[in-house]
Structure formats: structure tokens, C-alpha cells
Amino acid sequence: MPLPFIVGRDLVGKVVSVGPEVTNFKVGELVWSNNQGYGGRQGAAAELLCVQENYLYPLPAGADPVETVAVLHSALTAVAGLFWKAQVKSGETIFINGGSGNVGSAIIQLAKSRGARVAVTAGNAAKRDWAIECGADLVIDYHNENIETQLSHFSPQGIDIFWDTSGKPDFETALPSMAQRGRMIIMAGLHNRASIPLGLFYTKNLTLFGFTITSLSVAELAAGASAISENLQILKAKIHSKMRLSETAEAHKLIESGKLFGKIILLPDD
């Protein structure tokens, strides 16, 4: 990272000036980006930003800036996993472990738009209600309900796509619930470990995907941006609060507390 470093990844803003070789944008246009703050690039938490035009995309007419910036990163993750990796089809069943979170919310909404049936886990009433609002067909209370039993009722033929957003995938529980030729997507940290029952994995002809957004090429980011823009009318995020750029440190403390449910939107102080 360049130091000093500007934090933040996603942004919505207005073009105030362009370089002499810029051809895609004009002053006054509303734009968005979800790929700042890594790869040597400065982040998004600033009043004025310098962004390469191939990392910037036009904001669709009528799109709300606050609602848009809240879904950008989660939506890109969902697009990459659902559309490019698992290639979800109408009529398929998806189980999202941890489906009431930011990424899980985007997965639910995009999966439903493709005609899939979606089951998720949630740990409390607020998260259950939010998952249902996003379109989940089944919400499993993982504190009080048996996940395997609930999934067997939800999809007796097995789950087509299993997506773990919890960072602690339980393959011993997931694999018996999978359908033949099912696809599995795992989101985890660098130090997570898991054990896979390989007999069930290969006899069910399963496929396991892992991916990172930071490794996407400029062309892939553009393709993801196109898919996001096409689906902005159905994408919504849980917004916890709106804060000022001068309160960025306080916003990070809220995130670090582990008690945050939803996104924090940073607005210019003026």
C-alpha cells in the first residue's frame, strides 16, 4: 500500500475534471467504482479522487447513489460466484451458509432473479427477517434447527449450489446435502482450515470453487460492472448507518467490534 494510505474501496461520485486522453467520461457525469484501495491504488474515502477511466463505470440513470455504493462490492462477489463460477440456472437450489450478511444478501437477490430457490442460515430474528425481505425461500435458525434436516425437506434431491460465507465451512454437514454434480463456493481467510470427506465429494461429482475479487482482470471487472449495472434495480443492501468522512475512524471501530449488521456509508462532510 502507498503511505500515507486512503482507506475505502467503493465509491459513487461526479466527474469534476478529466485528463487529456480520457474518452469515456465527461465533466458532470455520475460514476461509480468498486476496485480502489488495492493493487497500488489509493482508496475511496476522500472528497476528491483520481481514478483511471478503465476502473470507472457510468451510474445508470435513476440509480440512488447511497443505495448503489452499499451494494457494489458484495454484488461483484455474487456475480463472480453465481454467474461465472457456479453458473446458476433457473430451477436450481442454493444453500448459503451465513446468507443474511452483505454478500449473502446479494447472492439471494441475484439467484432469485435467475429463477433459483434459496435457503440460508441466520442467527437471530433481525437477520432472518432481512433474508426473507431479500427473497430467501427458507431461513434456517442454526442455533435451534438441524441444517441437514431442513435442507432435506427443502430439496429432497439435494442442493445444487452450496456457498459458505461464514469463513468456517463444515463439509461434513454440507456434502451429504449436495445433489449430483453440485457446485460449492468457499469464502475464507488465509488461515482457515477444513476437512473434506473426499469419498462423498468425488462420488457426487462435485466441483469446489474459490476466488478473490482482487485477482480479477480489468476486462473481468468491466464485465462484472456491466452485470451489476443491469441488476441495480433489484439489488439492495442493509444500511446500518450513514457517517461523515471525518468519522471514518469511528466507522472502522464499529466494524472491528463485530456487532455491525449492515453497511456504513461515508458521506462528504459538506
C-alpha positions in Angstrom: 0.0 0.0 0.0 1.2 3.5 -0.7 1.7 5.5 2.5 0.0 7.6 3.6 -2.9 5.5 2.5 -6.6 6.4 1.8 -8.9 3.7 3.0 -12.1 2.5 1.3 -12.9 0.5 -1.8 -16.3 1.5 -3.3 -17.4 5.0 -4.4 -20.1 6.9 -6.2 -19.4 10.4 -7.3 -19.4 13.1 -10.0 -16.7 13.7 -12.6 -15.2 17.2 -11.9 -12.3 17.0 -14.4 -10.8 14.6 -16.9 -7.3 14.1 -18.2 -6.4 15.0 -21.9 -6.6 11.3 -23.0 -9.8 10.4 -21.3 -12.5 9.4 -23.9 -15.2 7.6 -21.8 -16.3 10.3 -19.5 -17.2 14.0 -19.4 -17.3 16.5 -16.6 -20.6 16.3 -14.7 -21.3 12.6 -15.3 -22.2 10.4 -12.3 -19.9 7.4 -12.0 -19.0 4.5 -9.7 -16.1 2.2 -8.9 -15.6 -0.8 -6.7 -11.9 -1.5 -7.1 -10.0 1.2 -5.4 -7.7 0.8 -2.4 -5.7 -2.2 -3.6 -3.1 -3.0 -6.3 -1.2 0.2 -5.5 -4.3 2.4 -5.9 -5.5 4.8 -3.3 -8.8 4.2 -1.6 -12.2 5.8 -1.9 -12.7 7.7 1.4 -11.9 11.2 0.1 -13.7 14.2 -1.3 -11.6 14.2 -4.5 -10.2 11.1 -6.1 -8.0 10.4 -9.1 -9.3 7.2 -10.8 -8.2 5.6 -14.0 -11.0 5.6 -16.6 -10.8 1.8 -17.1 -11.7 1.4 -13.4 -14.7 3.7 -13.6 -18.2 3.0 -14.7 -21.3 5.2 -15.5 -24.0 5.3 -12.9 -27.3 4.2 -14.5 -30.0 6.9 -14.8 -32.2 6.9 -11.8 -29.9 4.9 -9.6 -29.7 6.2 -6.0 -26.0 6.9 -5.1 -26.3 5.8 -1.5 -28.1 2.5 -2.3 -25.7 1.9 -5.1 -22.5 2.3 -3.2 -23.8 0.0 -0.5 -24.2 -3.0 -2.9 -21.2 -2.6 -5.2 -18.6 -4.8 -3.6 -21.0 -7.5 -2.4 -22.7 -7.6 -5.8 -19.4 -8.1 -7.6 -18.6 -11.1 -5.4 -22.1 -12.5 -6.0 -21.8 -12.0 -9.8 -18.4 -13.7 -9.9 -19.5 -16.7 -7.9 -23.1 -17.2 -9.2 -22.7 -16.3 -12.9 -19.1 -17.1 -13.7 -18.2 -19.9 -11.4 -21.3 -21.9 -10.4 -23.3 -20.7 -13.4 -26.6 -20.8 -11.7 -29.6 -22.0 -13.7 -33.4 -21.5 -13.3 -35.0 -24.1 -11.0 -31.8 -24.9 -9.1 -31.5 -24.8 -5.4 -28.9 -22.8 -3.5 -27.9 -23.0 0.2 -26.0 -20.0 1.6 -24.4 -20.6 5.0 -24.4 -17.2 6.5 -26.8 -15.8 3.9 -28.1 -12.8 5.8 -24.8 -10.9 5.6 -23.7 -8.4 3.0 -22.5 -10.9 0.4 -25.3 -13.4 1.2 -27.9 -10.7 0.6 -26.6 -10.0 -2.9 -26.4 -13.7 -3.6 -30.0 -14.2 -2.6 -31.3 -11.4 -4.8 -29.3 -12.3 -7.9 -30.1 -16.0 -7.5 -33.8 -15.2 -7.3 -33.5 -13.1 -10.4 -32.3 -16.2 -12.2 -35.2 -18.3 -11.0 -33.3 -20.3 -8.3 -34.7 -21.4 -4.9 -32.6 -20.2 -2.0 -32.1 -21.4 1.6 -29.9 -19.6 4.1 -28.9 -19.7 7.7 -29.5 -16.8 10.2 -28.7 -16.4 13.8 -31.4 -14.0 15.0 -34.8 -12.6 14.1 -33.4 -9.4 12.5 -31.2 -11.3 10.2 -34.0 -13.8 9.4 -36.3 -11.0 8.5 -33.7 -9.3 6.3 -33.0 -12.6 4.4 -36.8 -13.1 3.8 -37.0 -9.4 2.6 -34.2 -10.2 0.1 -36.2 -13.2 -1.2 -35.0 -16.2 0.7 -37.4 -19.2 0.4 -36.1 -20.8 3.6 -34.3 -19.4 6.6 -32.8 -21.9 9.0 -32.1 -20.9 12.6 -28.7 -22.6 13.0 -29.0 -22.2 16.8 -32.1 -24.2 17.2 -32.7 -26.2 13.9 -30.9 -29.0 12.3 -29.5 -27.8 9.0 -29.3 -31.2 7.2 -32.9 -32.0 8.2 -34.2 -28.6 7.0 -32.3 -28.9 3.7 -33.6 -32.4 3.1 -37.2 -31.1 3.3 -36.3 -28.0 1.2 -34.7 -30.0 -1.6 -35.0 -33.8 -1.3 -32.9 -34.3 -4.5 -30.1 -32.3 -2.9 -28.6 -28.8 -3.1 -27.2 -27.7 -6.4 -25.0 -24.9 -5.1 -23.6 -24.6 -1.7 -22.0 -21.2 -0.8 -20.3 -20.7 2.5 -19.8 -17.1 3.6 -19.1 -17.8 7.2 -15.4 -18.5 6.8 -15.8 -21.7 8.7 -17.1 -24.3 6.1 -18.4 -27.5 7.5 -18.0 -30.0 4.7 -19.1 -32.9 6.9 -22.5 -31.3 7.2 -22.7 -29.8 3.6 -21.6 -32.8 1.5 -24.5 -35.2 2.4 -26.9 -32.5 1.4 -25.4 -31.9 -2.0 -27.0 -33.0 -5.3 -25.1 -34.9 -8.0 -22.8 -32.5 -10.0 -23.3 -29.8 -7.4 -21.0 -26.8 -7.1 -19.5 -25.5 -3.9 -18.1 -22.0 -3.3 -16.0 -21.2 -0.3 -15.1 -17.8 1.2 -12.4 -18.0 3.8 -9.5 -16.2 5.3 -5.9 -17.1 4.7 -5.5 -19.2 7.8 -8.8 -21.1 7.7 -8.6 -24.9 7.5 -11.3 -27.5 6.8 -11.6 -31.3 6.3 -13.4 -32.7 3.2 -15.0 -36.2 3.1 -13.4 -37.0 -0.3 -15.4 -40.1 -0.9 -18.6 -38.2 -0.9 -17.0 -35.4 -2.9 -15.9 -37.4 -5.9 -18.8 -39.9 -5.9 -21.2 -37.0 -6.2 -19.1 -35.4 -9.0 -18.9 -32.1 -7.1 -16.9 -29.1 -8.0 -15.3 -26.7 -5.5 -14.6 -23.0 -6.4 -12.5 -20.4 -4.6 -11.8 -17.0 -6.0 -10.8 -13.5 -5.0 -12.1 -10.2 -6.3 -8.6 -8.6 -6.1 -7.3 -11.0 -8.8 -9.9 -10.0 -11.4 -8.5 -8.5 -14.6 -9.6 -5.1 -15.9 -11.8 -6.9 -18.5 -13.4 -9.1 -15.8 -14.0 -6.1 -13.6 -15.7 -4.4 -16.6 -17.9 -7.4 -17.2 -18.8 -7.5 -13.6 -19.7 -3.8 -13.6 -22.0 -4.4 -16.6 -23.8 -7.2 -14.7 -24.1 -5.0 -11.6 -25.5 -2.1 -13.6 -28.0 -4.3 -15.2 -29.2 -5.6 -11.9 -29.1 -2.4 -9.7 -32.9 -2.1 -9.8 -33.2 -5.4 -7.8 -30.1 -5.1 -5.6 -30.4 -3.6 -2.1 -28.2 -3.7 0.9 -28.8 -3.5 4.7 -27.5 0.0 5.6 -26.6 0.3 9.3 -25.8 4.0 9.3 -24.5 7.0 7.4 -21.5 8.8 8.7 -19.2 11.6 7.6 -15.7 11.2 6.1 -14.3 12.9 9.2 -15.8 10.0 11.2 -14.0 7.2 9.2 -12.0 6.1 12.3 -15.2 5.7 14.3 -16.8 3.8 11.4 -13.9 1.3 11.5 -14.2 0.9 15.2 -17.8 -0.1 14.7 -16.7 -2.7 12.1 -14.0 -4.0 14.4 -16.5 -4.5 17.2 -18.0 -7.4 15.3 -21.5 -6.2 16.2 -22.3 -4.4 12.9 -25.3 -5.6 10.9 -25.2 -3.9 7.5 -23.1 -1.3 5.7 -21.8 2.1 6.8 -22.0 4.8 4.2 -19.4 7.6 4.4 -20.6 11.0 3.1 -18.6 14.2 2.4 -18.7 16.5 5.4 -20.4 19.3 3.4 
